[in-house]
Amino acid sequence: MTRYKTLVRGVIGSCLCLVSIWVVSECAREQQPERGITWLPMCEDLPAGGLDSEVVARTQCGIVTVPLDHLNPDLGSLQLEITRVTARQPQAREGAIFTNPGGPGSNGNDTFTVLLASVWKGYIDKPEGEPYRHLTNAYDLIGITPRGQSRARDSQLRCQSEELIVTQGDISEDRSPTNLAALHHNIGVLARGCASQRLAPYINTEQTARDMEFVRIELNENKLHYFGNSYGTWLGAWYAGLFPKQVGRMMLDSNMDWTSTFQNASLSIAPQKERIFNHFVAEHAANNPQTYRLGSTPKDVREVFLNLLPAVRTALRSDSQYYSSPEHLMAAQTLSDWLNIMPDADEAELEMRAQAHRFSPDEEVDHFARQAFNDVLFITRQPVLWNGLAPGKLNLSAADSVRSTVLCNDSPSANAAFWQRKEDIYATKYPIAGNFFLARHCAEWKGGHPPAAPFRNVAQADSIVMVQAEFDDQTPRAEAFNAFARFSNTHMVLLKGAYGHGVSFADLSACVNRYVGEYLAYGRKPERLTLCEPDD
């Protein structure tokens, strides 16, 4: 942290500001640090290995000092980190592409930028490689740490409280008054522990979009080209709504309905999870009953899931890779049966039985089911905590703090009674997916909300290209198409039949990568709706 002392000293100064809006404002005016980008001599925080050394050699790291509130610059300043992978041929440089891997509150924006540059360089020798040669040679890649996640302590949001998170069971399985009371208590502790922090009012997507515009101007870029994934689509669309005339080539991968709310995004996930289970597990296993031994109809396969022990059902539901895999359901059924007979069996004994057990006559399926058994056993014995919060005093990481705060600051939420009704409905209607809602704590949020998202202005942007998998349980296809349908300047590349989140550069489809590369490198737009097939 020593390299930040000089920069942070300007923020702290020698004035001891009292906790008063007027005094903080006066102190900020007296001790304003110089705003802009300070490039550091080297990048000290990139991973030591696993990155392309030539790409790392082209990587610069720095600190951006931005207004705490872009709409009221006198309130003070905030620090962000910036990572830039420079074009391989500076003399042929054409611009910069800003990136965001998702979140909100994602870790590793700096590493993501370097990894993305490495992937593009690696595509040069593939059949779809020519656009990526151009991107590598002619474009910088820019990654900005989300506000609130700076390594500088004074610019870091940490949701903390002396209030205690209490033990809470899986709300999808336990709807008892005691467990519901624990949930209601915990959402209040989380909401109050975030909203009460000094930085909380300024941790939202509008301010983050304005951070991007600030950096664009500092870098003297004529247009902001952009690649955003997941929450990065929400951020990109928000930027396009605020600054439509500054948008260059905007590529949005795995889209939220960025014209809606985080409340609706939370409610959209369970129906999609059920759809994924039915397609990739129930129907597939029923079509291959001798291989999977889960039943001969989709209804039979669903019943296998619903008849599992609650703890095993919770484990299977906790991970998207588990509930979407017939091998994991086979493993879960076996574990549930054994625990019914031997409830006190230890892990070693269960693992030994699994190694000797024949899950399927198909060698490959049998192998994967045996691996899946260890996955399900581990989570059954060490259940996933609600919202990742351990019982005790609230103390979130900066990334989790930003996520919890942005969800509530960006869009309004209904009250607790609304969410409890939805939980009751979803527990019955979507028993496989469950009823965990990411924005549930926003029912207790007492912070303010930023102005309504300026999405109507997105229509003024030159173009937006969206990429989507047909099956995606984090950003469902139906939600993406809601946004797509509202704006005629959007173009959609849909990967048919595929299950994935983060489609571009995931080695799912050379077809997708070709369209993405040609658009980012040359601005060539696909047809309004373009279909691709997965490679495998």
C-alpha positions in Angstrom: 0.0 0.0 0.0 3.0 2.3 0.3 2.7 3.5 -3.3 -0.7 5.0 -2.5 0.4 7.1 0.5 1.3 10.2 -1.4 -1.9 10.1 -3.4 -4.1 9.3 -0.4 -2.4 12.0 1.7 -4.0 14.7 -0.5 -7.4 13.3 0.3 -6.8 13.0 4.0 -4.8 16.2 4.4 -4.3 17.6 7.9 -7.9 18.6 8.5 -9.9 16.4 10.8 -13.3 16.5 9.3 -16.3 16.0 11.6 -19.1 13.7 10.4 -21.1 16.5 8.9 -22.0 17.0 5.2 -21.0 20.7 5.5 -17.7 20.1 7.1 -16.8 17.2 4.7 -17.6 19.5 1.8 -15.5 22.3 3.2 -12.6 19.9 3.8 -12.8 18.5 0.3 -12.7 22.0 -1.2 -9.6 22.9 0.8 -7.7 19.6 0.1 -8.8 18.5 -3.4 -6.2 16.1 -4.9 -5.4 16.6 -8.5 -7.9 14.7 -10.6 -6.8 12.6 -13.6 -4.7 9.5 -14.3 -1.4 8.8 -12.7 0.5 6.0 -14.4 2.6 3.8 -12.1 6.1 2.6 -12.9 5.0 -1.0 -13.0 2.0 -3.3 -12.4 2.6 -4.9 -9.0 -0.7 -6.7 -8.5 -1.1 -8.9 -11.7 -0.8 -12.6 -11.1 2.8 -13.9 -11.2 2.0 -16.6 -13.7 -0.6 -17.8 -16.2 -0.6 -14.6 -18.4 1.0 -14.0 -21.8 4.3 -12.4 -21.1 4.3 -10.3 -24.3 0.8 -9.0 -23.3 2.0 -8.3 -19.8 4.9 -6.3 -21.2 2.4 -4.1 -23.0 0.4 -3.5 -19.8 0.3 -0.3 -17.8 -1.3 0.3 -14.4 -2.3 3.5 -12.9 -4.6 5.3 -10.5 -7.6 7.5 -11.6 -8.7 10.3 -9.2 -12.4 11.1 -10.0 -15.0 13.2 -8.3 -16.8 11.4 -5.5 -20.0 12.7 -7.1 -19.7 13.8 -10.7 -22.9 15.8 -10.3 -21.5 17.7 -7.3 -17.7 17.7 -7.8 -17.0 19.8 -4.7 -17.9 16.9 -2.4 -14.5 15.3 -2.7 -12.6 12.7 -4.7 -12.4 9.0 -5.1 -9.6 6.7 -6.4 -9.9 3.9 -8.9 -7.3 1.6 -10.5 -6.9 1.5 -14.2 -5.2 -1.1 -16.4 -4.3 -0.5 -20.0 -2.9 -3.1 -22.5 -1.5 -1.0 -25.3 -1.8 -1.8 -29.0 1.0 -4.1 -30.3 1.7 -1.6 -33.1 1.4 1.9 -31.6 2.1 3.5 -34.9 -1.0 1.9 -36.3 -3.2 2.5 -33.2 -6.8 3.4 -33.9 -8.4 3.7 -30.4 -9.2 2.0 -27.1 -11.8 -0.6 -26.1 -13.1 -0.3 -22.5 -14.0 -3.6 -20.7 -16.1 -4.8 -17.8 -16.4 -8.5 -16.8 -19.6 -8.2 -14.8 -20.7 -8.1 -11.3 -21.7 -5.7 -10.0 -18.7 -5.8 -7.7 -16.6 -8.1 -9.8 -13.1 -8.8 -8.8 -10.2 -8.8 -11.2 -11.0 -6.2 -13.8 -7.3 -5.6 -14.2 -6.6 -9.3 -14.8 -9.7 -9.6 -17.0 -8.3 -6.9 -19.3 -5.0 -8.7 -19.7 -6.7 -12.1 -20.2 -8.9 -10.7 -22.8 -5.9 -9.2 -24.7 -4.2 -12.6 -24.4 -7.3 -14.4 -25.8 -7.5 -12.0 -28.7 -3.8 -12.5 -29.5 -4.3 -16.3 -29.3 -7.1 -16.2 -31.9 -4.9 -14.7 -34.6 -4.0 -18.1 -36.0 -7.6 -19.4 -36.0 -9.9 -19.3 -39.0 -11.7 -16.3 -37.5 -8.4 -14.7 -36.6 -8.0 -11.7 -38.9 -10.2 -9.3 -36.9 -8.3 -10.3 -33.8 -5.0 -9.5 -35.4 -6.3 -6.0 -36.1 -7.6 -5.6 -32.6 -4.3 -6.8 -31.1 -2.3 -4.5 -33.3 -4.4 -1.4 -33.3 -6.4 -1.1 -30.1 -5.7 -0.6 -26.5 -7.8 -2.4 -23.9 -8.9 -0.5 -20.8 -10.1 -1.9 -17.5 -11.3 0.3 -14.6 -11.8 -1.0 -11.1 -15.4 -0.4 -10.1 -15.8 2.5 -7.7 -15.8 1.3 -4.1 -13.2 -1.4 -4.8 -10.1 0.6 -4.9 -7.1 -0.7 -2.9 -6.9 2.8 -1.3 -8.7 2.4 2.0 -10.4 5.8 1.8 -11.9 4.9 -1.6 -13.1 1.4 -0.6 -16.7 0.6 0.4 -17.0 -2.0 3.2 -20.4 -2.9 4.5 -19.9 -3.4 8.3 -22.0 -3.5 11.4 -22.0 -4.4 15.0 -25.4 -6.1 14.3 -25.2 -9.9 13.9 -26.0 -12.1 11.0 -27.9 -15.0 12.5 -27.9 -18.7 11.4 -30.4 -19.2 8.6 -31.4 -22.3 6.8 -32.2 -22.7 3.1 -35.3 -20.6 2.6 -36.4 -22.8 -0.3 -36.6 -25.8 2.1 -37.5 -24.2 5.4 -40.4 -21.8 5.5 -40.9 -22.1 9.2 -41.7 -18.9 11.2 -38.3 -19.2 12.8 -36.3 -19.4 9.6 -38.4 -16.6 8.0 -37.7 -14.4 11.0 -34.0 -15.1 10.6 -34.1 -14.1 6.9 -36.0 -10.9 7.7 -33.4 -10.0 10.4 -30.5 -10.8 8.1 -31.7 -8.7 5.1 -32.1 -5.8 7.5 -28.6 -6.2 8.9 -27.2 -6.3 5.3 -29.2 -3.4 4.1 -28.4 -1.2 7.1 -24.7 -2.2 7.1 -24.3 -1.0 3.5 -26.6 2.0 3.3 -25.0 3.6 6.5 -21.5 3.7 5.0 -20.1 7.1 3.9 -19.5 6.1 0.3 -22.7 4.2 -0.2 -24.7 7.0 -1.9 -22.1 7.3 -4.6 -21.8 3.6 -5.4 -24.1 3.1 -8.3 -24.0 2.5 -12.1 -24.7 6.2 -13.0 -21.5 7.3 -11.2 -19.6 4.4 -12.7 -20.7 5.3 -16.2 -19.5 8.8 -15.5 -16.2 7.4 -14.4 -15.9 5.8 -17.8 -16.6 9.1 -19.5 -14.1 10.8 -17.3 -11.4 8.3 -18.3 -12.4 8.6 -22.0 -11.8 12.3 -21.9 -8.5 11.9 -19.9 -7.3 9.5 -22.5 -8.4 11.8 -25.3 -10.4 9.1 -27.0 -12.9 10.4 -29.6 -15.3 7.5 -29.0 -15.8 5.0 -26.2 -15.7 1.5 -27.7 -16.8 -1.1 -25.2 -17.0 -4.8 -24.4 -19.2 -5.7 -21.4 -20.3 -9.0 -20.0 -23.3 -9.7 -17.7 -23.7 -6.7 -15.4 -21.3 -5.1 -17.8 -24.2 -5.0 -20.2 -26.3 -2.9 -17.7 -23.3 -0.6 -17.3 -22.7 -0.3 -21.0 -26.4 0.5 -21.7 -26.4 3.1 -18.9 -23.3 4.8 -20.4 -25.1 4.8 -23.8 -28.1 6.4 -22.2 -26.0 9.1 -20.6 -23.6 9.7 -23.5 -25.2 8.3 -26.7 -23.1 10.5 -29.0 -19.9 9.3 -27.5 -20.7 5.6 -28.1 -18.5 3.9 -30.6 -18.7 0.1 -31.0 -20.6 -1.3 -28.1 -20.6 -5.1 -27.6 -22.8 -6.5 -24.8 -22.5 -10.2 -24.0 -25.0 -12.1 -21.8 -27.5 -9.3 -21.4 -29.6 -8.4 -18.5 -32.8 -6.6 -19.4 -31.1 -3.3 -19.0 -34.4 -1.5 -19.5 -35.8 -3.0 -16.4 -34.8 -3.3 -12.7 -32.7 -5.5 -10.5 -35.9 -6.6 -8.8 -37.2 -8.0 -12.1 -33.8 -9.5 -12.8 -33.9 -11.4 -9.5 -37.4 -12.7 -10.3 -36.4 -13.9 -13.8 -33.8 -16.4 -12.7 -35.8 -19.2 -11.2 -38.1 -19.8 -14.3 -34.9 -20.0 -16.4 -33.3 -22.5 -14.0 -36.3 -24.7 -14.3 -36.2 -24.5 -18.1 -32.5 -25.4 -18.1 -33.1 -28.4 -15.7 -36.0 -29.6 -17.9 -34.0 -29.4 -21.1 -30.5 -30.6 -20.0 -31.4 -33.0 -17.3 -35.1 -34.2 -17.3 -35.5 -34.5 -21.1 -32.0 -35.7 -21.8 -32.0 -38.3 -19.0 -35.5 -39.5 -19.9 -34.3 -40.0 -23.6 -31.5 -42.2 -22.3 -33.0 -44.2 -19.4 -30.5 -47.1 -19.5 -27.5 -44.7 -19.3 -28.7 -42.4 -16.6 -31.2 -44.6 -14.6 -33.3 -41.7 -13.5 -36.5 -42.6 -15.2 -38.1 -42.8 -18.6 -40.1 -39.6 -18.6 -39.2 -36.0 -17.7 -41.7 -36.2 -14.8 -39.9 -39.2 -13.4 -36.6 -37.4 -13.5 -38.0 -34.3 -11.8 -39.4 -36.6 -9.0 -35.9 -37.9 -8.4 -34.8 -34.4 -7.6 -37.9 -33.6 -5.5 -37.5 -36.8 -3.4 -33.9 -36.1 -2.4 -33.1 -35.4 1.2 -33.5 -31.6 1.8 -29.8 -31.2 2.5 -28.8 -32.9 -0.7 -31.5 -31.0 -2.7 -30.1 -27.8 -1.3 -26.5 -28.8 -2.3 -27.6 -29.7 -5.9 -29.5 -26.4 -6.2 -26.6 -24.3 -5.0 -24.5 -24.5 -8.1 -25.6 -23.9 -11.7 -23.1 -26.6 -12.9 -24.7 -29.2 -10.5 -28.4 -28.8 -11.1 -28.0 -28.7 -14.9 -26.0 -32.0 -15.0 -27.7 -35.4 -15.1 -24.5 -36.9 -13.6 -24.8 -34.7 -10.6 -28.5 -35.7 -10.1 -27.4 -39.4 -10.3 -24.7 -38.7 -7.7 -27.2 -36.8 -5.5 -29.8 -39.6 -5.7 -27.1 -42.2 -4.6 -25.9 -39.9 -1.8 -29.5 -39.3 -0.6 -30.2 -43.0 -0.6 -27.1 -43.8 1.4 -27.7 -41.1 4.0 -31.2 -42.4 4.5 -29.7 -45.8 5.4 -26.6 -44.5 7.2 -27.3 -40.9 8.4 -24.1 -40.9 10.5 -21.7 -42.1 7.8 -18.6 -40.0 7.6 -17.2 -38.5 4.3 -14.4 -41.1 4.0 -16.8 -44.0 4.2 -19.1 -42.4 1.6 -16.3 -41.6 -0.8 -15.0 -45.2 -0.5 -18.5 -46.5 -1.4 -18.7 -44.1 -4.3 -15.4 -45.3 -5.8 -16.7 -48.9 -5.8 -20.2 -48.0 -7.0 -21.3 -48.4 -10.6 -23.4 -45.3 -11.5 -23.9 -46.1 -15.2 -23.0 -48.8 -17.8 -21.6 -45.9 -19.9 -18.0 -45.5 -19.0 -17.8 -41.8 -19.6 -21.1 -41.1 -17.7 -20.0 -43.3 -14.9 -16.7 -41.4 -14.6 -18.4 -38.0 -14.4 -21.0 -39.2 -11.9 -18.3 -40.4 -9.6 -16.6 -37.0 -9.8 -20.0 -35.4 -9.2 -20.5 -37.4 -6.1 -17.6 -35.7 -4.4 -19.0 -32.3 -5.4 -22.4 -33.0 -4.0 -21.0 -34.6 -0.8 -18.8 -31.6 -0.1 -21.6 -29.1 -0.4 -24.0 -31.2 1.6 -21.6 -31.3 4.5 -20.6 -27.6 4.1 -23.7 -25.8 2.9 -23.5 -22.6 1.0 -24.4 -19.7 3.3 -27.2 -17.3 2.5 -25.7 -14.4 0.4 -22.3 -15.8 1.4 -22.7 -14.3 4.9 -21.3 -16.2 7.9 -23.1 -15.7 11.3 -21.6 -13.0 13.3 -20.8 -9.3 12.9 -21.4 -8.1 9.3 -18.1 -7.5 7.5 -18.3 -7.8 3.8 -15.4 -7.7 1.3 -15.3 -4.6 -0.9 -16.5 -6.6 -3.9 -19.5 -8.0 -2.0 -20.2 -4.5 -0.5 -20.3 -3.0 -4.0 -22.6 -5.7 -5.3 -25.0 -5.4 -2.4 -25.1 -1.6 -2.7 -25.4 -1.2 -6.4 -28.3 -3.7 -6.5 -30.3 -1.4 -4.2 -29.0 2.0 -5.3 -29.7 1.5 -9.0 -33.4 0.7 -9.0 -36.3 0.6 -6.5 -37.5 -2.5 -4.7 -40.9 -3.5 -3.3 -41.3 -4.1 0.4 -40.7 -7.2 2.4 -44.3 -8.4 2.2 -43.9 -8.5 -1.6 -40.8 -10.6 -1.5 -42.2 -13.0 1.1 -45.2 -13.6 -1.2 -42.9 -14.3 -4.1 -40.8 -16.7 -2.0 -44.0 -18.6 -1.1 -45.1 -18.8 -4.8 -41.6 -19.7 -6.1 -41.1 -22.4 -3.5 -44.1 -24.2 -5.0 -43.9 -23.1 -8.6 -40.1 -23.5 -9.1 -39.1 -26.2 -6.6 -35.9 -27.2 -8.4 -34.6 -23.6 -8.9 -35.6 -22.5 -5.4 -36.4 -18.9 -4.3 -33.2 -17.1 -3.6 -33.5 -13.5 -4.8 -30.3 -11.6 -5.2 -31.9 -8.2 -4.5 -34.0 -9.4 -1.5 -32.3 -7.2 1.0 -33.3 -4.1 -1.0 -36.7 -4.3 0.6 -35.0 -2.8 3.7 -32.9 -0.3 1.9 -33.0 3.2 3.3 -30.5 4.8 1.0 -31.7 7.0 -1.9 -32.0 6.1 -5.5 -30.3 7.8 -8.4 -32.4 9.4 -11.2 -34.2 7.0 -13.4 -31.9 5.2 -15.9 -31.7 7.2 -19.1 -32.4 4.2 -21.4 -34.6 6.1 -23.7 -31.5 7.8 -25.0 -29.9 4.5 -26.0 -31.8 4.8 -29.3 -29.5 7.7 -30.2 -26.3 5.5 -30.1 -25.0 4.4 -33.4 -25.4 0.7 -32.7 -25.2 -2.0 -30.0 -24.4 -5.6 -30.7 -25.8 -8.1 -28.2 -24.6 -11.7 -27.8 -26.7 -14.3 -26.0 -26.8 -18.0 -25.3 -30.2 -19.6 -25.7 -29.9 -21.0 -22.2 -28.5 -18.7 -19.5 -29.6 -18.9 -15.9 -27.9 -15.7 -14.8 -29.1 -13.4 -17.6 -32.0 -15.3 -19.2 -32.6 -15.0 -23.0 -36.1 -13.7 -22.5 -34.8 -10.8 -20.5 -32.2 -10.0 -23.1 -34.8 -10.0 -25.9 -36.9 -7.5 -23.9 -34.1 -5.0 -24.3 -33.3 -6.1 -27.8 -36.9 -5.6 -29.0 -37.2 -2.0 -27.6 -34.4 -0.5 -29.7 -34.0 -0.8 -33.5 -30.3 0.1 -33.3 -29.6 -3.2 -31.5 -28.3 -6.3 -33.2 -28.5 -9.8 -31.7 -26.2 -12.8 -32.2 -28.0 -15.8 -30.5 -26.1 -19.0 -29.9 -28.8 -21.6 -30.4 -29.1 -24.6 -28.1 -26.2 -23.6 -25.9 -26.0 -23.2 -22.2 -23.6 -20.6 -21.0 -22.9 -17.2 -19.4 -20.3 -15.2 -21.2 -20.5 -16.5 -24.7 -17.8 -14.6 -26.5 -14.3 -16.1 -26.2 -15.5 -19.1 -24.2 -14.6 -21.5 -27.0 -18.3 -22.2 -27.5 -18.7 -21.0 -31.1 -16.3 -19.8 -33.8 -19.4 -18.3 -35.4 -20.0 -16.0 -32.5 -16.3 -15.0 -32.2 -16.2 -14.1 -35.9 -19.2 -11.7 -35.6 -17.8 -10.2 -32.3 -14.3 -9.7 -33.8 -15.5 -8.2 -37.0 -17.8 -5.7 -35.2 -15.2 -4.6 -32.6 -12.3 -4.4 -35.2 -14.1 -2.9 -38.2 -17.6 -1.9 -37.1 -19.2 -4.5 -39.3 -22.7 -5.2 -37.9 -24.4 -8.6 -38.2 -28.0 -8.8 -39.3 -30.6 -7.6 -36.8 -31.0 -11.2 -35.6 -28.2 -13.6 -36.4 -28.2 -17.3 -35.3 -25.0 -19.3 -34.5 -24.6 -22.9 -33.7 -22.2 -24.2 -31.0 -19.0 -25.9 -32.2 -19.7 -29.0 -30.2 
